[in-house]
């Protein structure tokens, strides 16, 4: 799976990029058919708390997309939350495929 990471209003360090890559790549263990993932990391207001946003858009074989957006105090926390949300969506998608 190809993982593309974009940042808005800041530059991500190597450690953060590696962390996000590792977390998003793990989605492959839940569903084999993921084509690609687009991750967007944003800083809402630099002076505010709970201002880090992680968005993930996953392309799946049917031509569809799964999307989740989470906000937290750190990018790592937001990434964990958003990957969990996508994992749940993948589970529902797999169940839907089985029932067809």
Buried (B, 14 or more C-beta within 10 A) or exposed (E): BEBEBEBEEEEBEEEBBEBBBEBBBEBEEBBEBBEEBBBBBBBEEEEEEEBBBBBBBBBBEEEEEBEBBBBBEEBBBBBBBBBEBBBEBBEEBBEEEEEE
